[in-house]
Amino acid sequence: MPGYGLLAAVDLGSNSFRLLIGRIEPSALGDLVLPLDSIKQTVRLAAGLRRDGTLEAGARNRGLMALAMFGERLRSFAPDAVRAVATNTFRVARNARQFVATAEAALGFPIEIISGLEEARLIYLGAAHALPADGQPRLVVDIGGGSTECVIGTDMAPSVLESAAVGCISLSTLHFAGGRVERASFEHAYYAARGVFADVAGPFRDHGWRYAAGTSGTAKSLWQIAQAQWGAEELDRDSLARMHAALIEAGHVDAVRLAGLRPDRRPVLAGGLAVMMAAFDELGIESMRYCYGALRHGVLHDLLGRSAGHDVRAVTVAQMLARHGIDRTHAQRVRDTALALFDQGARSAREELQARRQMLAWAAELADVGRSISHEGYHKHAAYILACADMPGFSQREQAALAQLALAQTGGLRKLRGLVEDDLGWLTIIALRTAVILHRARDGREVPTPALFLRRRSLRLEMPRAWAQRFPLTHQSLLDEAAAWSDTHVLEHYEYRTI
C-alpha cells in the first residue's frame, strides 16, 4: 500500500466497535503511524447472544448502525489501507457468518474474524508501542466483553500469549441480571472467572514478569475509579477491594456512587470487576498500570508493517516451513509455477488480485505440511493443519482459504463443489494443481510453464510437444487432469494439448 497517507483500523469488540485512523509520518527511525481520528460506538454485542448461541436482531442492528457510520468515514479509503477485525462474540456466535456478510456490506470493507491468540498478539503490539522500551518483561491484560487476552512480552516481542473465554459482558449477563449485585452472585462470578484463568495461568506464573499493564475499557474504567475515588496512581488490590465493598453495599450497579465511573460502564461494572479481581488473584498481580495502546492500535501498526514489507504472516509461513521440514527449494518451484499460471488467466480488481495471489503463493509453499504426518492423504492432513494451527497474522477466513487450497491440490474435484464461489477461485485451484503435477518428480529439473488461456469459463493449457515426448508420465497426468475437470463441468470447457 505504498503512497497512502492514512491507514484505518476497525475493532469489532464484544462491547464496543471502534474506528481508529492514523497518519503515516516518516522519521529517522522509519515510518510511524500517529492517531488522527477515532470513533467509538458502544453496541454491547455480547449481550445479544441467545442461549442457543445466535445473535439476536437488536444486537445485530446496533452493530450495523455503527458500521454504517464507520463506512461513511472510510468512503475514500483504498481497500488495503483498512483492516477490520472481529473478536470473541463473532468467534462464538452460531450465525456469525451470515452477520459478517451483512456487516461487510454496511462497512464497505472485508471483516476478519481473528482467533484469540491473534487478538492477543495485536493487543500486545498496540500496548508495546505505548509502553516504554525498557527491556523488562511485562504482563499485558486486556479484559474485553467476551474474552480476556493475557500476554507476557519484552519491548516489541511477545513470548507468552493466551486468550481466556471470560469477559465483562458475558459475566455481567450471566451473574448480574438487571444490574443487581449480591455477595453470593459476585462470589459465583468471581470463582467462575478464576476457573477460566486457572486453565491458562501456569505459563504466566512460570515465565515471570516485572510489572503488569491493563488495556481497554475495563482496565481504564477501574483505574479511573481508583484514581478519582482514592487517589491511587495504579490499580491495586486495595482499590479493587473497596470497589467490591461499595458495589455489594449498593446492591445495584445504578445505585453505586464511585467517582470516575462513567455512565456507559455501569452495565458491565460488576462483571468487569469480578474478572479483574480473578485475574489479580490467579495471575499473581499486585498492582497494574493503565496503558492506552490496545487492539485497534495494534491493528494500525500491523497495517503499517505490511505496507513496509514487514508482514508477520510471511514470518509465520517461514516458521511453519522450518517446523514441518518442508523442502523450501521444491516449495518455491511449485509457488513460482502456480503464480505464473494464475497471472496468465486472472482478471479482477487490483486489490482482489493481490490478495488472491498472495494466498496462492503461501498455499503453494505450505502445500506439503501434511507430509509431516503421513504421505497417505497428505493433502487432507495439510488442510487440517492450516485450518487449526495457531498462525499469527492470519484471520480465520485466510486460514480457511489456505486450508481449502491445500485440500484441493490433489485428489478428486467433487469435494470442492459448494466451497468455491467464483471463477477466480477455480483458477487459483487449477494453477496450484497444475504446478503440483509439473513438479511431482522433485528432481529439480527445469519445467516449461504451460500457456494458459481463460475466457468466458473456457480454459486451455498448452505445453511443448517435445517436452511431452520426453516426459510421458507427466504429460499423461495433465491429460487425466483435463479429463477430471471436464467430468465435473465446473468450467464449460477445459482442454490440455501440446503444440
C-alpha positions in Angstrom: 0.0 0.0 0.0 2.7 2.5 -0.9 1.7 6.1 -1.2 -1.1 6.0 1.3 -1.0 8.8 3.9 -3.7 7.4 6.1 -4.5 3.9 7.5 -7.6 2.8 9.4 -8.2 0.1 11.9 -11.7 -1.2 12.8 -12.1 -3.1 16.0 -15.4 -5.0 16.3 -15.3 -5.9 20.0 -17.9 -7.7 22.1 -18.7 -4.5 24.0 -17.7 -1.6 21.6 -17.0 -1.1 18.0 -14.1 1.3 17.4 -12.6 3.0 14.4 -9.0 4.5 14.6 -7.5 6.4 11.7 -3.8 7.1 11.7 -1.5 9.3 9.6 1.8 7.8 8.3 4.7 10.1 9.3 8.3 9.5 8.1 11.0 9.7 10.8 14.7 9.0 11.1 13.8 5.5 12.5 11.4 4.7 9.7 7.7 5.4 9.1 5.5 6.0 12.1 1.7 5.9 12.3 0.1 8.6 14.5 -3.5 8.6 15.6 -5.5 11.2 13.8 -9.2 10.4 14.3 -11.3 7.9 16.3 -14.9 6.9 16.7 -16.4 4.7 19.4 -19.8 3.1 19.4 -21.0 1.0 22.4 -23.0 -1.8 20.9 -23.0 -4.5 23.7 -22.8 -7.2 21.0 -22.1 -10.0 23.5 -25.3 -9.1 25.5 -27.2 -10.1 22.4 -26.1 -13.8 22.5 -29.1 -16.0 23.0 -28.9 -19.3 24.9 -28.8 -21.2 21.5 -25.6 -19.3 20.6 -27.1 -17.0 18.0 -27.0 -13.2 18.0 -30.4 -11.6 18.4 -31.6 -8.9 16.0 -31.3 -6.0 18.3 -27.6 -6.5 18.8 -27.0 -7.1 15.1 -28.9 -3.9 14.3 -26.8 -1.9 16.8 -23.7 -3.3 15.2 -24.8 -2.5 11.7 -25.7 1.1 12.6 -22.2 1.6 14.0 -20.6 0.1 10.9 -22.6 2.2 8.5 -21.2 5.3 10.4 -17.7 4.0 10.1 -18.2 3.2 6.4 -19.2 6.8 5.7 -16.0 8.0 7.3 -13.9 5.5 5.4 -15.5 6.0 2.0 -12.4 7.5 0.4 -10.0 4.8 1.7 -8.5 2.2 -0.5 -9.3 -1.5 0.5 -5.8 -2.4 1.6 -5.5 0.8 3.7 -8.2 -0.6 6.1 -8.2 -3.6 8.3 -11.3 -4.6 10.2 -11.1 -7.4 12.8 -13.8 -9.1 14.8 -13.3 -10.7 18.2 -14.8 -13.1 20.6 -18.6 -12.7 20.0 -18.0 -13.2 16.3 -15.9 -16.3 17.1 -18.7 -18.0 19.2 -21.9 -16.8 17.6 -23.5 -19.6 15.6 -24.9 -17.1 13.0 -21.6 -15.1 12.8 -21.0 -15.9 9.1 -24.4 -14.6 8.0 -23.9 -11.5 10.1 -20.5 -10.8 8.8 -21.8 -10.7 5.2 -24.3 -8.1 6.2 -21.7 -6.2 8.3 -19.3 -6.1 5.4 -21.9 -4.5 3.2 -22.6 -1.9 5.9 -18.9 -1.1 6.4 -17.8 -1.4 2.8 -14.7 -3.4 3.7 -13.9 -7.1 4.5 -14.1 -8.2 8.1 -11.7 -10.7 9.5 -12.7 -12.9 12.5 -9.5 -13.4 14.3 -8.5 -16.1 16.8 -8.0 -15.3 20.5 -4.2 -15.7 20.1 -4.1 -13.4 17.1 -6.2 -10.9 19.1 -3.6 -11.2 21.9 -0.7 -10.6 19.5 -2.3 -7.5 18.1 -3.2 -6.2 21.6 0.4 -6.6 22.7 1.6 -4.9 19.6 -0.6 -1.9 20.4 0.4 -1.9 24.0 4.1 -2.2 23.2 4.0 1.0 21.2 2.5 2.8 24.2 4.7 1.3 26.9 8.4 2.2 27.4 11.1 0.1 25.6 12.7 -0.8 28.9 13.9 -4.3 28.3 11.8 -5.6 31.1 9.3 -8.5 30.8 5.7 -7.2 31.4 2.3 -8.7 31.6 -0.4 -7.1 29.5 -4.1 -7.9 30.3 -7.0 -6.8 28.2 -10.5 -7.6 29.6 -13.0 -7.4 26.7 -16.7 -8.0 26.6 -16.4 -11.8 25.9 -12.8 -12.7 26.4 -9.6 -11.7 28.3 -6.3 -11.7 26.5 -3.1 -12.0 28.5 0.4 -11.6 27.1 3.9 -11.6 28.5 6.4 -9.8 26.4 9.6 -7.7 26.4 9.7 -4.5 24.4 8.1 -5.4 21.0 8.4 -9.2 21.3 5.6 -11.2 22.9 6.7 -14.5 24.5 3.5 -16.0 26.1 0.1 -15.4 24.7 -3.3 -16.7 25.9 -7.0 -15.9 25.4 -9.4 -16.7 28.3 -13.0 -17.1 27.4 -14.4 -14.7 30.1 -15.2 -11.0 29.8 -17.1 -8.2 31.4 -20.4 -8.6 29.4 -20.5 -12.4 29.5 -20.0 -12.4 33.2 -22.4 -9.5 33.8 -25.1 -11.1 31.7 -24.8 -14.5 33.4 -24.5 -13.4 37.1 -25.9 -9.9 37.4 -29.2 -9.9 35.7 -30.8 -6.5 35.6 -27.8 -4.9 37.3 -28.5 -6.5 40.7 -25.4 -7.3 42.7 -25.4 -9.6 45.8 -22.5 -11.0 47.7 -23.3 -14.6 46.6 -23.8 -13.7 42.9 -20.5 -11.8 42.9 -18.7 -14.8 44.5 -20.1 -17.1 41.9 -18.9 -14.7 39.1 -15.5 -14.3 40.7 -14.9 -18.0 41.1 -16.2 -18.7 37.6 -13.6 -16.3 36.2 -10.9 -17.8 38.4 -11.7 -21.2 37.0 -11.2 -19.9 33.4 -7.9 -18.2 34.3 -6.7 -21.3 36.2 -6.6 -23.2 32.9 -4.0 -20.7 31.4 -2.2 -19.3 34.5 0.6 -21.8 34.7 2.9 -20.5 31.9 2.4 -16.9 33.1 3.5 -17.8 36.7 6.4 -19.9 35.4 7.7 -17.3 32.9 7.8 -14.4 35.3 7.3 -10.6 34.7 8.3 -7.4 36.3 5.1 -5.3 36.1 1.5 -5.5 34.8 -0.3 -3.2 32.4 -4.1 -3.2 31.7 -5.6 -2.0 28.4 -9.1 -1.3 27.0 -12.3 -0.3 28.7 -12.5 -2.4 31.9 -8.9 -1.6 32.9 -9.3 2.0 32.1 -12.6 2.3 34.0 -11.3 0.6 37.1 -8.1 2.6 37.1 -10.1 5.9 36.7 -12.2 5.0 39.7 -9.2 4.1 41.8 -7.5 7.4 40.8 -10.6 9.6 41.3 -12.1 8.0 44.4 -8.9 7.1 46.4 -6.0 8.9 44.6 -4.3 5.7 43.6 -1.6 6.0 41.0 -2.2 2.4 39.8 -5.0 -0.1 40.1 -4.1 -2.2 43.2 -5.7 -4.8 45.4 -6.9 -2.3 48.0 -8.7 -0.3 45.3 -10.4 -3.4 43.9 -11.5 -4.5 47.4 -13.0 -1.0 48.1 -14.9 -1.1 44.8 -16.2 -4.6 45.6 -17.4 -3.4 49.1 -19.1 -0.3 47.6 -20.8 -2.4 44.9 -22.1 -5.0 47.4 -23.4 -2.3 49.7 -25.2 -0.5 46.9 -26.8 -3.8 45.7 -27.2 -2.4 42.1 -24.8 -1.0 39.5 -27.1 2.1 39.1 -27.0 2.8 42.9 -23.2 2.6 43.5 -21.5 6.0 43.9 -17.9 6.0 42.7 -16.0 9.0 41.4 -14.6 8.4 37.9 -17.3 5.9 36.9 -18.8 6.8 33.6 -22.5 6.0 32.8 -21.6 3.8 29.9 -19.5 1.5 32.1 -22.2 0.9 34.8 -23.9 -2.1 33.0 -20.6 -4.0 32.9 -19.0 -2.8 36.1 -19.8 -5.9 38.2 -18.7 -8.3 35.6 -15.5 -6.4 34.8 -14.6 -6.1 38.5 -15.1 -9.8 39.0 -12.9 -10.6 36.0 -10.2 -8.2 37.1 -10.1 -9.5 40.7 -9.9 -13.1 39.4 -7.0 -12.1 37.1 -5.2 -10.4 40.0 -5.5 -13.5 42.2 -4.9 -16.2 39.6 -2.0 -14.5 37.8 -0.4 -13.1 41.0 -0.8 -9.4 40.2 -0.3 -6.9 43.0 -0.8 -3.6 41.0 -1.5 -2.7 37.4 -0.8 0.5 35.4 -3.1 1.6 32.7 -1.9 1.6 29.1 -3.9 3.3 26.3 -2.4 1.1 23.5 -4.9 -1.7 22.6 -6.2 -3.9 19.8 -7.1 -1.1 17.4 -3.6 0.5 17.8 -2.0 -2.9 17.2 -4.1 -3.4 14.0 -2.9 0.0 12.8 0.8 -0.8 13.5 0.4 -4.2 11.8 -1.1 -2.5 8.8 1.9 -0.1 8.7 4.2 -3.2 8.9 2.5 -4.8 5.9 2.9 -1.5 3.9 6.6 -1.5 4.7 7.0 -5.2 3.7 7.2 -6.5 7.3 4.2 -8.8 7.2 4.1 -11.1 10.2 2.2 -13.6 8.0 5.3 -14.1 6.0 7.3 -14.8 9.2 4.6 -17.3 10.2 4.9 -19.1 6.9 8.7 -19.3 7.2 8.4 -20.7 10.7 5.9 -23.4 9.5 8.2 -24.4 6.6 11.0 -25.0 9.1 8.8 -26.7 11.8 7.4 -29.2 9.3 10.7 -29.9 7.5 9.4 -28.7 4.1 11.9 -28.7 1.1 12.0 -24.9 0.5 13.5 -25.2 -3.0 10.7 -27.5 -4.1 8.1 -25.3 -2.4 9.4 -22.3 -4.2 9.3 -24.0 -7.6 5.6 -25.0 -7.0 4.9 -21.5 -5.9 6.5 -19.8 -8.9 4.8 -22.0 -11.4 1.4 -21.6 -9.8 1.7 -17.8 -9.8 2.9 -17.8 -13.4 -0.3 -19.8 -14.4 -2.5 -17.6 -12.2 -1.1 -14.4 -13.7 -2.0 -15.5 -17.2 -5.7 -16.0 -16.6 -6.6 -13.7 -13.6 -8.8 -10.7 -14.3 -10.2 -8.7 -11.5 -9.7 -5.5 -9.4 -6.0 -4.9 -8.4 -6.6 -5.3 -4.7 -8.5 -8.6 -5.2 -5.8 -10.0 -7.5 -3.1 -9.1 -5.0 -5.0 -10.8 -2.1 -5.7 -14.0 -4.1 -2.2 -14.1 -5.5 -0.7 -13.8 -2.0 -2.9 -16.6 -0.7 -1.9 -18.8 -3.6 1.8 -18.2 -3.0 1.6 -19.1 0.7 -0.7 -22.1 0.0 1.8 -23.4 -2.6 4.7 -23.1 -0.2 2.8 -24.8 2.6 1.2 -27.5 0.4 3.5 -30.2 1.8 2.9 -29.6 5.5 0.7 -32.6 5.7 3.6 -34.9 4.8 5.0 -34.3 8.3 2.1 -36.5 9.4 1.7 -39.0 6.6 2.3 -39.3 2.8 -1.0 -41.1 2.6 -3.7 -38.4 2.2 -1.1 -35.7 2.9 -3.4 -33.0 1.3 -6.1 -33.8 3.9 -3.6 -33.5 6.7 -2.3 -30.2 5.3 -5.8 -28.8 5.2 -6.4 -29.8 8.8 -3.1 -28.2 10.0 -3.7 -24.9 8.1 -7.2 -24.7 9.4 -6.4 -25.4 13.0 -2.9 -24.3 13.7 -2.1 -21.0 15.5 -0.9 -18.8 12.6 0.0 -15.3 13.8 -1.2 -12.6 11.4 -3.8 -14.8 9.7 -7.5 -14.4 10.1 -9.9 -17.3 10.3 -11.0 -16.6 6.7 -7.4 -16.6 5.5 -6.6 -19.8 7.2 -9.7 -21.3 5.8 -8.6 -20.2 2.3 -5.2 -21.8 2.8 -6.8 -25.0 4.0 -9.1 -25.2 1.0 -6.3 -24.8 -1.4 -4.3 -27.4 0.4 -7.2 -29.9 0.2 -7.7 -29.0 -3.4 -4.1 -29.5 -4.5 -4.7 -33.2 -5.5 -7.4 -35.8 -5.4 -11.0 -35.6 -6.7 -12.7 -32.4 -7.5 -16.2 -33.1 -6.4 -15.3 -32.5 -2.8 -14.9 -28.8 -3.8 -18.4 -28.3 -5.0 -20.1 -25.6 -3.0 -16.8 -24.4 -1.4 -15.5 -22.3 -4.3 -17.5 -19.2 -5.0 -16.2 -17.7 -8.3 -14.1 -18.3 -11.4 -11.0 -16.7 -9.8 -11.2 -19.3 -7.0 -11.3 -22.1 -9.6 -8.4 -20.6 -11.4 -6.4 -20.5 -8.2 -7.0 -24.2 -7.7 -6.2 -25.1 -11.3 -2.9 -23.1 -11.0 -1.9 -25.0 -7.8 -2.9 -28.5 -9.0 -1.1 -28.0 -12.3 2.0 -26.8 -10.6 1.9 -29.8 -8.2 1.7 -32.2 -11.2 4.5 -30.5 -13.1 6.9 -30.7 -10.1 5.9 -34.1 -8.8 9.2 -35.7 -9.7 11.0 -33.3 -7.2 14.2 -33.7 -9.2 14.9 -30.0 -9.6 14.7 -30.1 -13.4 13.5 -27.0 -15.3 9.9 -27.4 -16.3 8.4 -25.1 -19.0 5.4 -23.1 -17.8 2.3 -24.0 -19.7 0.5 -21.3 -21.7 -2.9 -20.8 -20.1 -5.9 -19.2 -21.9 -9.0 -18.5 -19.9 -12.0 -16.7 -21.4 -15.7 -17.0 -20.6 -15.4 -20.1 -18.4 -13.4 -21.9 -21.1 -9.8 -22.8 -20.3 -7.0 -24.2 -22.4 -3.5 -25.3 -21.4 -0.7 -25.8 -23.9 2.7 -27.5 -23.4 5.5 -28.0 -26.0 5.2 -31.3 -27.9 8.9 -32.1 -27.5 8.6 -31.8 -23.7 5.6 -34.1 -23.7 7.5 -36.8 -25.6 10.4 -36.6 -23.1 8.2 -36.8 -20.1 5.2 -39.0 -21.0 4.2 -39.7 -17.4 3.7 -36.0 -16.5 2.0 -35.5 -19.9 -0.4 -38.3 -19.2 -1.1 -36.8 -15.7 -2.1 -33.5 -17.4 -4.4 -35.3 -19.8 -6.0 -37.1 -16.8 -6.4 -33.8 -15.0 -8.1 -32.3 -18.0 -10.5 -35.3 -18.1 -11.3 -34.8 -14.4 -12.2 -31.2 -14.9 -14.3 -32.0 -17.9 -16.2 -34.6 -15.9 -17.1 -32.2 -13.1 -18.5 -29.5 -15.5 -17.2 -26.7 -13.3 -16.0 -24.9 -16.4 -17.8 -25.0 -19.7 -14.6 -26.3 -21.4 -11.2 -27.5 -20.2 -8.6 -28.6 -22.7 -5.0 -29.6 -22.5 -3.0 -30.0 -25.6 0.6 -30.0 -27.0 1.9 -27.7 -29.7 
